[in-house]
Amino acid sequence: MSDIAFEKIYRDEDVDLGVLTGKTVAVIGYGSQGRAQSMNMRESGITVIVGAGDRKRHSSWDKALADGFSVFPIEEAVEKADIVHILLQDPAQPAVYYESIHANLRPGQTLSFAHGFAILYGAIKPPKDVDVILFVPNGPGPVTRQKFKDGSGIWGCVGVDQDVTGKAMDTALAISKAVGSTRVGVALMSFQHETEGDNYEEQVLYGGAIHLMRTMYAIMVENGYPRSFAYAKAIRSIRSIIDDIDAVGIEAYLTSRASRTCEFAVRHSGPRVINEQAMRDIFEETQRGAFAKNWLQEFSLGMPTLHRMRRTWADSDMERTGEIWREKFGK
């Protein structure tokens, strides 16, 4: 193990939260991630305000007010802030940025992102006189919030794309500490690796796992298995092993926690389920920007493919079974 070179991991003791003393962080985008990070930062003693769009069109304004934050139009929030922390959906960021943020930036401010997508693919081109940083908690907003409340945190990464002040890295790390991620560990990552790694993960790991569950369920039901049993096997059973694998590693799980039948099944048949060439193709497509292009085009057209797939799957046999299963067996 000692010959494996590992990246620097930053923890609480490595980071000075005082970098943010006397500074104001404007959170732009008060969705699940925006709410979680705003509340965590506030409870870490950081001054946080929220920038929101038209109150008549966006519920985020009233939600942030209800949580006790000062809320301003995005333009005004940017003017009041030292750090502009953008937590909007990736495809929505460029329009909001050029309409409300870009012209209101001043030299020495910090633009902060929770995903490098818009910067990496050139959808946002910040002025040359501001710092541009990245902080990504590796999990959804509600988990980020709950981990913080429990006294822990969620692993994350930080990055610097533009360092004008010489303090960009310190700022990124301080934000990660305020949100709670340095409690467990934060790694330095380039905007490219963070963005493409995240996009690859979502396509292959999340996409692959979900479609594996759906296919397994369909095959079992087609072959006469009770729907409740097929659903439990396809979805609920995975919960029993993920935490164990995360805690001890794959090999320790297989050799000391799984049955010998399970171990043989994993080693013998598991590789047959994986299409390695397809995984490599998706990686290559992600690296050359094909996934980003397809997603931006889909969003610009009003997400017709996504809406069609949502309708299809919302009324699927598996989803209806799942609703009944959770009622009977609990969440």
Backbone torsions as a table, in degrees:
resi	resn	phi	psi	omega
1	MET	NA	-31.7	-173.5
2	SER	-67.6	-18.7	-178.2
3	ASP	-86.9	0.6	178.9
4	ILE	-88.4	119.2	179.4
5	ALA	-79.2	124.9	-178.3
6	PHE	-116.5	145.5	179.9
7	GLU	-66.9	159.6	177.0
8	LYS	-64.1	129.9	176.9
9	ILE	-108.9	123.0	-179.5
10	TYR	-94.8	132.6	177.7
11	ARG	-125.6	177.8	-173.1
12	ASP	-47.5	-44.6	-175.3
13	GLU	-69.2	-14.9	-179.4
14	ASP	-90.8	-7.5	-168.7
15	VAL	-122.5	135.1	178.6
16	ASP	-97.7	106.8	178.4
17	LEU	-68.7	-18.8	-179.6
18	GLY	-62.4	-14.9	176.4
19	VAL	-57.6	-28.7	-177.1
20	LEU	-95.9	0.2	179.6
21	THR	-62.3	130.6	179.3
22	GLY	77.7	3.5	-179.4
23	LYS	-108.2	156.1	179.8
24	THR	-114.2	129.7	176.1
25	VAL	-102.4	121.9	175.0
26	ALA	-99.4	115.6	177.3
27	VAL	-89.6	122.4	179.8
28	ILE	-107.8	108.1	-175.8
29	GLY	110.6	99.5	-174.6
30	TYR	-107.0	54.0	172.7
31	GLY	-87.2	-154.5	-176.6
32	SER	-63.1	-40.7	179.0
33	GLN	-74.0	-41.2	179.6
34	GLY	-61.9	-43.5	179.4
35	ARG	-64.1	-46.8	-178.1
36	ALA	-61.7	-48.9	-177.4
37	GLN	-67.8	-37.7	178.8
38	SER	-61.3	-46.5	-177.6
39	MET	-68.1	-40.0	178.1
40	ASN	-63.6	-45.4	179.8
41	MET	-62.4	-42.3	179.8
42	ARG	-61.3	-42.5	-179.8
43	GLU	-72.1	-13.4	173.4
44	SER	-91.0	4.8	176.2
45	GLY	92.2	11.7	-178.0
46	ILE	-91.7	142.1	176.3
47	THR	-79.3	117.3	-175.7
48	VAL	-124.6	131.4	170.2
49	ILE	-121.9	164.8	-178.1
50	VAL	-120.6	133.3	173.7
51	GLY	-102.5	125.9	-175.8
52	ALA	-131.7	157.0	177.7
53	GLY	-79.4	-169.4	-178.5
54	ASP	-46.9	122.2	-175.7
55	ARG	-63.0	-28.2	-179.3
56	LYS	-72.9	-21.9	-175.5
57	ARG	-107.8	-23.7	-172.8
58	HIS	-121.5	124.2	-178.8
59	SER	-74.3	-13.0	-176.5
60	SER	-60.8	-31.9	-179.2
61	TRP	-59.1	-54.0	-177.5
62	ASP	-67.7	-34.4	178.3
63	LYS	-64.2	-42.8	179.9
64	ALA	-67.7	-40.2	176.4
65	LEU	-60.8	-44.4	-179.8
66	ALA	-61.0	-29.2	178.5
67	ASP	-86.1	3.3	174.2
68	GLY	90.7	14.3	-179.8
69	PHE	-93.4	151.0	169.2
70	SER	-78.0	128.8	-175.4
71	VAL	-119.5	137.1	-177.8
72	PHE	-135.5	158.7	167.7
73	PRO	-55.2	149.2	-173.5
74	ILE	-55.3	-42.6	-179.0
75	GLU	-57.9	-44.5	-177.9
76	GLU	-70.9	-37.7	178.3
77	ALA	-62.0	-40.5	178.8
78	VAL	-62.9	-42.5	180.0
79	GLU	-64.7	-33.5	-178.1
80	LYS	-81.6	-16.8	-169.8
81	ALA	-93.4	156.4	167.4
82	ASP	-96.8	-32.2	-179.7
83	ILE	-127.0	124.8	178.8
84	VAL	-105.3	108.8	-173.1
85	HIS	-103.1	104.0	-172.3
86	ILE	-90.7	116.6	-177.2
87	LEU	-124.7	32.5	176.1
88	LEU	-82.4	164.2	172.4
89	GLN	-58.2	144.9	-176.3
90	ASP	-52.3	-53.1	-176.3
91	PRO	-68.4	-21.5	-179.3
92	ALA	-83.0	-16.2	-173.2
93	GLN	-63.3	-47.4	-175.0
94	PRO	-57.6	-45.4	-178.3
95	ALA	-62.5	-46.1	179.7
96	VAL	-65.8	-40.2	-179.1
97	TYR	-59.6	-50.5	-175.7
98	TYR	-76.6	-24.1	177.4
99	GLU	-79.0	-37.3	-167.4
100	SER	-128.3	-14.8	-172.0
101	ILE	-111.6	-52.5	-169.2
102	HIS	-51.3	-51.0	-175.2
103	ALA	-72.3	-12.6	-177.1
104	ASN	-102.7	1.8	177.1
105	LEU	-76.8	152.5	176.6
106	ARG	-128.7	157.3	-178.6
107	PRO	-55.9	138.3	176.5
108	GLY	91.7	-9.3	176.1
109	GLN	-71.6	170.2	177.7
110	THR	-120.1	128.8	170.3
111	LEU	-99.2	122.8	-176.9
112	SER	-120.7	139.6	-178.6
113	PHE	-127.1	156.0	175.0
114	ALA	-104.9	7.0	175.1
115	HIS	-162.7	136.9	-173.9
116	GLY	-83.9	6.4	-171.5
117	PHE	-50.6	-56.5	-173.5
118	ALA	-65.8	-33.7	178.9
119	ILE	-75.5	-47.5	-176.9
120	LEU	-59.4	-42.6	-176.1
121	TYR	-94.0	10.0	171.5
122	GLY	75.1	12.8	178.9
123	ALA	-71.3	-26.0	173.9
124	ILE	-124.9	128.5	177.6
125	LYS	-122.5	95.6	-176.3
126	PRO	-66.8	157.9	173.9
127	PRO	-63.4	160.0	-174.6
128	LYS	-78.5	-5.4	-175.1
129	ASP	-107.3	20.5	174.8
130	VAL	-125.5	153.2	172.6
131	ASP	-75.9	145.0	177.1
132	VAL	-127.9	115.8	-173.8
133	ILE	-129.9	174.0	-176.7
134	LEU	-138.3	134.1	167.2
135	PHE	-138.4	124.0	-176.4
136	VAL	-128.0	111.9	168.5
137	PRO	-78.4	132.0	-171.3
138	ASN	-83.8	62.6	178.6
139	GLY	178.2	167.2	-179.5
140	PRO	-69.1	161.7	-177.3
141	GLY	-53.5	-50.8	-178.7
142	PRO	-58.4	-35.1	177.9
143	VAL	-70.6	-42.1	177.2
144	THR	-57.3	-42.5	179.8
145	ARG	-68.3	-46.3	-176.7
146	GLN	-66.1	-40.9	178.2
147	LYS	-59.7	-42.3	179.2
148	PHE	-62.1	-46.3	-179.5
149	LYS	-63.8	-29.6	179.4
150	ASP	-80.1	-2.1	-179.9
151	GLY	89.5	6.9	178.3
152	SER	-113.5	-151.4	179.5
153	GLY	-165.0	-177.4	179.3
154	ILE	-123.6	133.7	-177.9
155	TRP	-51.3	144.7	-179.5
156	GLY	-149.4	-176.1	175.8
157	CYS	-141.0	156.1	177.9
158	VAL	-127.8	157.1	178.0
159	GLY	-154.0	159.7	178.6
160	VAL	-130.3	123.1	177.3
161	ASP	-102.4	-27.0	-177.6
162	GLN	-150.3	121.1	-177.9
163	ASP	-120.7	97.0	-178.5
164	VAL	-91.0	-39.1	-174.5
165	THR	-86.5	-15.4	-173.9
166	GLY	83.5	2.2	-177.7
167	LYS	-123.1	14.9	-175.5
168	ALA	-60.6	-44.2	-179.4
169	MET	-64.6	-41.6	178.9
170	ASP	-60.5	-39.3	179.8
171	THR	-67.0	-45.2	180.0
172	ALA	-60.0	-44.2	180.0
173	LEU	-66.6	-38.4	179.9
174	ALA	-64.1	-40.6	176.6
175	ILE	-63.0	-42.4	-179.9
176	SER	-63.2	-35.1	177.0
177	LYS	-70.1	-42.1	-179.7
178	ALA	-62.6	-32.1	179.0
179	VAL	-82.1	-17.1	175.5
180	GLY	107.4	0.0	-173.8
181	SER	-72.5	-31.4	179.9
182	THR	-71.0	-7.4	173.4
183	ARG	-62.7	-32.1	179.5
184	VAL	-112.8	-28.3	176.4
185	GLY	142.8	139.4	178.6
186	VAL	-133.7	136.3	-179.0
187	ALA	-113.7	149.6	175.1
188	LEU	-78.8	132.2	-176.6
189	MET	-141.1	143.6	174.2
190	SER	-73.2	156.9	176.1
191	PHE	-58.3	-38.1	-179.3
192	GLN	-64.3	-50.5	-177.5
193	HIS	-65.3	-40.2	179.3
194	GLU	-62.9	-47.8	-175.6
195	THR	-68.0	-52.3	-176.4
196	GLU	-70.3	-35.0	176.9
197	GLY	-64.2	-41.1	178.8
198	ASP	-66.0	-45.9	178.8
199	ASN	-63.0	-38.5	178.7
200	TYR	-66.4	-43.8	178.2
201	GLU	-57.4	-46.0	-177.0
202	GLU	-66.1	-36.6	179.3
203	GLN	-72.9	-48.7	-171.0
204	VAL	-87.0	-51.5	-175.2
205	LEU	-76.4	-56.0	-179.9
206	TYR	-68.3	-49.7	-179.6
207	GLY	-62.3	-44.7	-179.5
208	GLY	-64.3	-44.4	-177.9
209	ALA	-64.1	-44.8	-178.3
210	ILE	-65.1	-43.0	179.8
211	HIS	-73.3	-26.8	172.4
212	LEU	-63.8	-44.1	177.9
213	MET	-60.7	-46.0	-178.0
214	ARG	-64.4	-41.0	-179.1
215	THR	-68.6	-41.1	178.9
216	MET	-61.4	-45.3	178.5
217	TYR	-59.5	-48.4	-177.3
218	ALA	-60.4	-43.0	-178.4
219	ILE	-66.0	-41.0	-179.8
220	MET	-66.0	-43.3	179.8
221	VAL	-65.7	-42.2	178.2
222	GLU	-58.8	-26.8	-177.7
223	ASN	-101.7	21.6	168.8
224	GLY	90.9	6.6	179.0
225	TYR	-76.5	145.8	175.4
226	PRO	-59.1	139.5	-177.2
227	ARG	-59.1	-39.6	-178.5
228	SER	-62.7	-40.2	179.6
229	PHE	-68.2	-44.1	179.6
230	ALA	-62.0	-41.2	179.9
231	TYR	-65.0	-44.1	179.8
232	ALA	-61.6	-41.5	-179.6
233	LYS	-69.3	-37.3	-175.3
234	ALA	-78.6	-27.8	-175.0
235	ILE	-123.7	-60.3	-170.8
236	ARG	-64.1	-34.9	-175.5
237	SER	-64.0	-26.1	-178.3
238	ILE	-66.4	-27.0	179.5
239	ARG	-63.0	-27.1	-175.9
240	SER	-74.8	-13.4	-177.0
241	ILE	-116.9	-24.1	-174.1
242	ILE	-61.1	-48.0	-179.3
243	ASP	-62.8	-38.0	177.9
244	ASP	-63.4	-45.7	179.9
245	ILE	-62.6	-42.2	178.8
246	ASP	-63.0	-36.3	-175.9
247	ALA	-76.0	-38.0	-172.6
248	VAL	-120.8	-12.0	-177.2
249	GLY	99.0	159.2	-175.6
250	ILE	-63.5	-49.1	-175.5
251	GLU	-65.4	-41.5	178.5
252	ALA	-64.0	-37.5	177.7
253	TYR	-63.4	-49.3	-176.0
254	LEU	-63.6	-40.7	-173.3
255	THR	-87.9	-24.1	-174.6
256	SER	-122.4	-12.2	-177.0
257	ARG	-120.9	-26.9	178.4
258	ALA	-88.4	160.1	174.0
259	SER	-72.3	161.6	179.0
260	ARG	-66.5	-32.0	175.8
261	THR	-62.8	-45.0	179.2
262	CYS	-63.0	-43.2	-179.7
263	GLU	-60.4	-45.6	179.3
264	PHE	-62.9	-42.1	-179.8
265	ALA	-60.4	-44.0	-179.4
266	VAL	-63.5	-47.5	-175.1
267	ARG	-74.7	-33.4	-175.0
268	HIS	-83.0	-46.4	-172.1
269	SER	-105.8	-22.2	-177.4
270	GLY	-52.9	-47.8	-178.5
271	PRO	-59.6	-26.0	-178.9
272	ARG	-69.6	-23.1	-177.6
273	VAL	-76.9	-25.3	-173.5
274	ILE	-90.8	130.7	173.9
275	ASN	-98.2	90.9	-174.3
276	GLU	-63.0	-36.1	-179.8
277	GLN	-65.0	-39.5	177.5
278	ALA	-63.5	-39.0	177.9
279	MET	-63.3	-39.6	178.3
280	ARG	-69.6	-37.5	177.9
281	ASP	-63.1	-42.8	-179.8
282	ILE	-66.0	-37.5	177.0
283	PHE	-61.5	-45.0	-179.7
284	GLU	-65.2	-41.3	178.3
285	GLU	-62.6	-39.2	179.6
286	THR	-65.8	-43.4	-178.9
287	GLN	-64.6	-36.1	-178.1
288	ARG	-88.9	4.0	172.9
289	GLY	89.2	7.4	-178.1
290	ALA	-65.8	-40.8	178.8
291	PHE	-63.3	-45.4	-180.0
292	ALA	-59.9	-43.1	179.2
293	LYS	-60.9	-45.8	-178.8
294	ASN	-64.1	-40.6	-178.3
295	TRP	-69.8	-43.6	178.4
296	LEU	-62.9	-38.8	177.8
297	GLN	-66.6	-43.1	178.1
298	GLU	-59.3	-45.3	-179.5
299	PHE	-64.7	-42.6	-177.3
300	SER	-64.7	-24.7	179.8
301	LEU	-90.4	3.1	-179.8
302	GLY	90.9	16.3	177.6
303	MET	58.0	48.3	-178.4
304	PRO	-63.2	-38.9	-179.6
305	THR	-67.7	-42.7	178.6
306	LEU	-62.1	-44.7	-179.4
307	HIS	-63.2	-39.3	178.3
308	ARG	-64.6	-44.2	179.4
309	MET	-66.5	-36.4	176.7
310	ARG	-60.1	-46.8	-179.9
311	ARG	-61.3	-42.6	-178.1
312	THR	-61.4	-50.1	-174.2
313	TRP	-78.5	-27.7	179.8
314	ALA	-62.1	-30.4	-178.0
315	ASP	-104.6	17.5	-177.2
316	SER	-76.4	160.4	178.1
317	ASP	-58.5	-40.1	-177.3
318	MET	-66.2	-41.1	-179.5
319	GLU	-66.7	-40.5	177.5
320	ARG	-64.6	-40.4	176.1
321	THR	-61.7	-41.5	-178.8
322	GLY	-61.3	-39.9	178.7
323	GLU	-60.9	-45.1	179.7
324	ILE	-67.6	-42.0	-177.9
325	TRP	-60.4	-45.7	-178.6
326	ARG	-66.2	-32.6	176.1
327	GLU	-65.4	-39.0	-175.9
328	LYS	-81.9	-35.1	-172.3
329	PHE	-114.3	-2.0	176.8
330	GLY	85.6	164.8	-178.8
331	LYS	-92.4	NA	NA
